[in-house]
């Protein structure tokens, strides 16, 4: 009986170590970007406070902004390169989850968008972002 118990314990430890290594490699992968919820973000649409959330990527160049409107949730991906002039695209059929953190790999990202260039008039402030949404309203997030 003790021999079986010892074998099961060793097996459980080995499986736990393997799972920990797989998880660590996924977290530390250079091909994965982690997005973290910004807890103090305030979202306004045309100057009125609205519900929504902001996730900032761990590399600092991409963000997801999700707002809740009368038709449901919609997410926008905001890309801010080193020169400070960014682009905004509405995610087609995907919205970012409202959880503290989530990963996205560089292959098959969940947010796809129409390739046509729509002028979003992105304004990047020291602690804010503002752009024109799909419906023509002005969306601003500050933190």
N, C-alpha and C positions, 0 to 999 in steps of 0.2 A: 504494500500500500504506500509506503513512504517513497519507494522508487518512482511510482507513477506520479505522486505529488511533486517530487523534485523535478521530474521531466516536464511536467506541466508548468511549473514555476519558471524553469529555464526557458521554455518556449515562449511564455508570456513576456518575459524580460526581453528576449531577442526580438519579438514582434514589436514591442514598445520602442526599442532602440531604432529599429528599421523605420517605423512610422515617424519617429522624431527626426531622423535624417532626411526622409522624403519631405516632410513639412519644412524643415530648415532650408533645404535646397530650393523649394518653391518660393519661400519668403525672400530669400537672398538672391534669387535669379536676376541677372541684368536684363532679361527679356520680359520681366513682369514689372508693371507699375502699380503701386498701391495707392489707393485714393482714400483720404481720411476726411471725415466729417468735420467741418469747421463749426464748432458749437455756438459761437457768438455772431454768426452771420445774420444780417437783417435784409429781407427781400422786400422791395417795393415795386409796384407796377403802376406806371403813370402817377407816381407820388403817393400811392396808397399802399399801406402795409398789407402784405399778402403772405400766404403760407408757402413754404418751400425750404430747400436746403442746398448747401454748397459742399462739394468734395474737392479737395486740392490734392493733386498728384504729388508723390514723394520726390519727384524730380523737379517740381516747381514750374513746369512749363504748360501743363494741361490742368483743366478744371472741369468739373461737371456742375452745372447749375440746374436744379429741378424746381419747377414751380407747379402749384396746384391751381388750376383755373376751373371755370364752370364746365368745361368738357373733360376734365381729368388732369392727369399729370403729363408734363412734357419736360424733357431734358435737353439741354444744350451743352455741347462740348466747346470749350474755349481754349484756344491754343495761343500761348504768349511766348514768342521766341525771344532771344536775347536782345534784339533791337527794340523791343517794346511795342511793336505794331503787331497786333494779334488778329486772329480770325475767329468767328463764331459760326457754328453749324448746329442746326436742330437735329437731334437724333430721331431717326425715322420711327421705328417701332419699339424702342427701348427706353426705359427710364431708370435712372440710377436708384439703387435701393437706399432706404433710409436706415442704414446701419452704420456703426462707427468707422468701419474700414472694409474695403473690398479690393481684390486684385483684378487686373486686366492684363492679359498677355499680349505680345505684339502680333500674334497670328490670330486672325478672325476676331477682331474686337467687336463687342456687342453693339456699339453705337455706329450705325452707318447713316450716311446722309446723302442727299441729292448733290451731285457734283456741280450744279449750277451755282454761280456766285451771286448771292443775294447780299445787298448792302445792309449790313447790320449796324453800321456806325458805332463801332466799339470804341468806348472811351475808358482808358485805364488810369485810375487815380491811385494815390499812395495807399489807400485802404478801401478801394471800391472798384467795381467794374460796372459799366452801363452799356446796354446795347438795345437794338430794336428787335422785338420778338417776331415770330412768324405772323401773328395777327396785327402787327403794326404798333403794338403798345411798347412803351419804353420800360425796360426792366433794369433795375439797379440792385446790386448786392453790395453791402458794406459790412465791414467787420472791425 
